[in-house]
């Protein structure tokens, strides 16, 4: 999700996001239609909480996984810049935002993390 203070979420976006979750995720798709309204409320509350001005900068480095079919690496890094004081490395993941937790994208993220963390494990 975008840094909350730079991205305005609308009611339509919330409904679209929830519908995407239902379509893309087999577990979420088991939700009964009468529960959709409650799910919209939950997602809306999470987004409202993220919009509160309680952001504290992170002083370390970060890796940003970018849903490449929807976003540009530089644009996303620039959005996070006010929140991260260290280096921001980006990695394109060949999918949309709602697909980031699907098996293919997760495998790509896992492979990257394994390559990055293995040298640290060997020195510990």
Rosetta silent file (secondary structure, phi, psi, omega in degrees, C-alpha in Angstrom):
SEQUENCE: XXXXXXXXXXXXXXXXXXXXXXXXXXXXXXXXXXXXXXXXXXXXXXXXXXXXXXXXXXXXXXXXXXXXXXXXXXXXXXXXXXXXXXXXXXXXXXXXXXXXXXXXXXXXXXXXXXXXXXXXXXXX
SCORE:     score description
SCORE:     0.000 S_00000001
   1 L     0.000  150.049 -179.432    0.000    0.000    0.000 S_00000001
   2 L   -68.426  157.110  171.232    1.171    3.525   -0.655 S_00000001
   3 L   -56.118  129.275 -169.188    2.415    5.759    2.140 S_00000001
   4 H   -60.811  -34.107 -176.387   -0.844    6.929    3.624 S_00000001
   5 H   -77.761   -2.776 -179.491   -0.110   10.643    3.642 S_00000001
   6 H  -115.946    2.031 -173.682    0.508   10.674   -0.133 S_00000001
   7 L  -139.594  120.161 -177.593   -2.411    8.573   -1.350 S_00000001
   8 L   -94.013  122.122  179.692   -6.104    9.353   -0.949 S_00000001
   9 L   -95.521  132.650  177.678   -8.377    6.323   -0.698 S_00000001
  10 L  -106.066  166.396  177.843  -12.010    6.712   -1.785 S_00000001
  11 H   -59.731  -40.620  178.434  -15.033    4.592   -0.964 S_00000001
  12 H   -62.111  -39.537  179.073  -15.037    3.323   -4.563 S_00000001
  13 H   -63.124  -41.830 -179.664  -11.381    2.325   -4.253 S_00000001
  14 H   -60.541  -46.347  179.398  -12.135    0.390   -1.067 S_00000001
  15 H   -62.803  -41.574  178.496  -14.957   -1.507   -2.769 S_00000001
  16 H   -64.090  -42.082  179.575  -12.748   -2.189   -5.801 S_00000001
  17 H   -62.104  -46.331 -179.899   -9.888   -3.360   -3.565 S_00000001
  18 H   -63.685  -42.760  177.706  -12.157   -5.726   -1.636 S_00000001
  19 H   -60.226  -41.100  176.716  -13.627   -7.098   -4.871 S_00000001
  20 H   -61.807  -40.927  177.644  -10.086   -7.707   -6.147 S_00000001
  21 H   -60.872  -42.772 -177.162   -9.222   -9.535   -2.929 S_00000001
  22 H   -66.118  -42.513 -178.530  -12.289  -11.729   -3.300 S_00000001
  23 H   -68.873  -42.727 -171.270  -11.555  -12.585   -6.939 S_00000001
  24 H   -85.147  -22.448 -172.190   -7.805  -13.188   -6.492 S_00000001
  25 L  -114.460  116.225 -177.440   -7.661  -14.987   -3.155 S_00000001
  26 L   -58.157  -35.566 -179.420   -9.316  -18.405   -2.767 S_00000001
  27 L   -69.509  -46.414 -179.594   -9.664  -18.004    1.022 S_00000001
  28 H   -65.408  -30.765 -178.363  -11.245  -14.557    0.796 S_00000001
  29 H   -66.667  -13.314  177.382  -13.560  -15.789   -1.966 S_00000001
  30 H   -79.202   -6.240  178.957  -15.259  -18.046    0.621 S_00000001
  31 L   -64.977  134.924  179.316  -16.720  -14.957    2.304 S_00000001
  32 L   -72.920  146.601 -178.436  -20.490  -14.933    2.035 S_00000001
  33 H   -52.760  -33.986  179.725  -22.008  -12.031    0.059 S_00000001
  34 H   -69.614  -11.828  178.649  -23.702  -10.705    3.201 S_00000001
  35 H   -93.169   -8.368 -178.695  -20.231  -10.257    4.739 S_00000001
  36 H   -57.576  -42.592 -179.390  -18.931   -7.977    1.948 S_00000001
  37 H   -59.274  -42.870  179.543  -20.240   -4.844    3.676 S_00000001
  38 H   -66.166  -40.537  177.756  -18.386   -5.700    6.870 S_00000001
  39 H   -62.738  -40.056  175.325  -15.192   -6.421    4.923 S_00000001
  40 H   -59.550  -41.352  179.080  -15.542   -3.015    3.223 S_00000001
  41 H   -63.984  -43.174 -179.036  -15.839   -1.419    6.689 S_00000001
  42 H   -62.568  -49.712  179.631  -12.743   -3.240    7.972 S_00000001
  43 H   -61.547  -42.540  178.284  -10.623   -2.252    4.961 S_00000001
  44 H   -60.119  -41.306  178.386  -11.950    1.319    5.182 S_00000001
  45 H   -65.726  -40.390  178.084  -11.011    1.538    8.869 S_00000001
  46 H   -61.021  -44.917 -179.808   -7.506    0.243    8.170 S_00000001
  47 H   -64.568  -43.026  178.261   -7.056    2.860    5.454 S_00000001
  48 H   -60.298  -40.842  177.539   -8.407    5.644    7.699 S_00000001
  49 H   -62.520  -38.086  179.237   -5.937    4.619   10.418 S_00000001
  50 H   -67.851  -24.724 -178.973   -3.120    4.770    7.888 S_00000001
  51 H   -79.587  -11.119  178.805   -4.148    8.304    6.960 S_00000001
  52 L   -64.549  141.785 -177.432   -3.573    9.560   10.495 S_00000001
  53 L   -77.429   66.312 -179.679   -0.522   11.844   10.703 S_00000001
  54 L  -126.860   47.201 -178.104    1.557    9.464   12.828 S_00000001
  55 L   -94.650  130.904  177.454    4.410    8.664   10.517 S_00000001
  56 L  -118.353  133.332 -177.928    7.892    8.274   11.950 S_00000001
  57 L   -67.402  146.464  175.612   10.917    8.046    9.655 S_00000001
  58 E   -97.573  127.917 -173.057   12.870    4.806    9.508 S_00000001
  59 L   -86.389   -8.475 -178.064   16.613    5.445    9.764 S_00000001
  60 L   -93.811 -171.289  176.486   17.786    2.249    8.055 S_00000001
  61 L   -87.568  161.538 -179.552   17.855    0.955    4.502 S_00000001
  62 E  -145.139  152.656  171.822   14.839   -0.685    2.862 S_00000001
  63 E  -111.511  128.662 -178.779   13.937   -2.918   -0.053 S_00000001
  64 E  -111.871  118.592  177.451   10.739   -1.982   -1.836 S_00000001
  65 E   -89.221  119.387 -172.790    8.998   -4.677   -3.874 S_00000001
  66 E  -106.697  126.409  174.761    7.162   -2.906   -6.699 S_00000001
  67 E   -71.243   94.438 -165.470    4.117   -4.349   -8.501 S_00000001
  68 L   -67.103  -24.141  179.566    5.649   -3.600  -11.905 S_00000001
  69 L   -75.869  -11.023 -178.609    2.524   -3.923  -14.040 S_00000001
  70 L  -121.213  -21.202 -170.688    0.965   -1.015  -12.127 S_00000001
  71 L  -136.772  157.490  178.109    3.806    1.088  -10.733 S_00000001
  72 L  -100.827  137.289 -178.819    7.180    2.572  -11.589 S_00000001
  73 H   -55.899  -49.144 -176.567   10.182    1.845   -9.313 S_00000001
  74 H   -63.890  -42.969  179.335   11.341    5.457   -9.136 S_00000001
  75 H   -60.699  -44.022 -179.199    7.865    6.814   -8.442 S_00000001
  76 H   -67.222  -41.877  177.803    7.323    4.324   -5.625 S_00000001
  77 H   -62.209  -40.329  178.374   10.746    4.985   -4.105 S_00000001
  78 H   -63.476  -35.996  177.756   10.029    8.735   -4.240 S_00000001
  79 H   -65.208  -34.963 -178.843    6.727    8.179   -2.404 S_00000001
  80 H   -85.807  -16.300 -175.876    8.536    6.342    0.387 S_00000001
  81 H   -49.686  -43.135 -179.937   11.517    8.742    0.554 S_00000001
  82 H   -63.239  -17.321 -175.081    9.988   10.959    3.316 S_00000001
  83 H  -103.605  -13.564 -176.343    9.629    7.860    5.513 S_00000001
  84 E  -125.614  117.719 -176.728   12.987    6.135    4.913 S_00000001
  85 L   -84.854  -21.894 -179.231   16.235    7.931    5.700 S_00000001
  86 L   -88.299 -161.221  179.117   18.555    5.212    4.380 S_00000001
  87 L   -73.457  140.359  174.279   18.982    3.694    0.947 S_00000001
  88 E  -112.384  113.440  174.848   15.853    2.502   -0.857 S_00000001
  89 E   -99.443  141.324  179.661   16.450   -0.442   -3.175 S_00000001
  90 E  -118.614  149.983  176.669   13.621   -1.467   -5.470 S_00000001
  91 E  -136.197  120.900  176.552   12.809   -4.775   -7.093 S_00000001
  92 E   -70.272  132.522  172.023   10.217   -5.130   -9.856 S_00000001
  93 E  -114.677  124.703 -172.438    7.765   -7.961   -9.333 S_00000001
  94 L   -76.146   72.166  178.980    5.998   -8.884  -12.577 S_00000001
  95 L  -165.728  178.219  172.343    2.421   -8.573  -11.320 S_00000001
  96 L   -91.613  170.032 -176.485   -0.221   -6.156  -10.093 S_00000001
  97 H   -57.443  -44.090 -176.851   -0.589   -5.035   -6.481 S_00000001
  98 H   -71.434  -12.317  179.655   -3.388   -7.488   -5.692 S_00000001
  99 H   -98.867    0.547 -174.436   -1.310  -10.393   -7.024 S_00000001
 100 L   -56.951  -29.212 -177.821    1.792   -9.716   -4.871 S_00000001
 101 L  -100.485   15.839  175.074    0.976  -12.577   -2.476 S_00000001
 102 L   -80.688  162.318 -173.846    0.266  -15.169   -5.164 S_00000001
 103 H   -53.864  -45.079 -178.585    2.703  -18.105   -5.563 S_00000001
 104 H   -62.955  -54.340  178.376    4.732  -16.702   -8.503 S_00000001
 105 H   -61.195  -40.472  178.900    5.396  -13.242   -7.058 S_00000001
 106 H   -62.621  -38.594  177.450    6.032  -14.659   -3.572 S_00000001
 107 H   -62.578  -40.917  178.771    8.591  -17.070   -5.061 S_00000001
 108 H   -64.570  -43.029  178.381   10.351  -14.138   -6.751 S_00000001
 109 H   -64.928  -44.831  179.985   10.392  -12.152   -3.488 S_00000001
 110 H   -60.938  -41.861  178.621   11.581  -15.189   -1.526 S_00000001
 111 H   -61.501  -44.352  179.187   14.434  -15.850   -3.968 S_00000001
 112 H   -62.072  -47.265 -178.494   15.590  -12.239   -3.677 S_00000001
 113 H   -63.305  -39.868  178.014   15.428  -12.292    0.132 S_00000001
 114 H   -60.811  -44.310  179.114   17.311  -15.597    0.286 S_00000001
 115 H   -63.491  -37.818 -179.448   20.106  -14.155   -1.901 S_00000001
 116 H   -73.911  -36.910 -173.000   20.297  -11.033    0.257 S_00000001
 117 H   -90.217  -21.290 -178.562   20.173  -12.743    3.622 S_00000001
 118 H   -56.964  -46.184  178.117   22.399  -15.765    2.965 S_00000001
 119 H   -60.595  -33.348  178.177   25.684  -13.798    3.326 S_00000001
 120 H   -67.823  -38.927  179.690   24.444  -12.433    6.659 S_00000001
 121 H   -65.569  -37.518 -177.981   23.640  -15.917    7.895 S_00000001
 122 H   -70.393  -26.666  179.270   27.119  -17.177    6.986 S_00000001
 123 H   -90.369   -9.965 -177.253   28.810  -14.425    9.005 S_00000001
 124 L   -82.389    0.000    0.000   26.606  -14.874   12.082 S_00000001
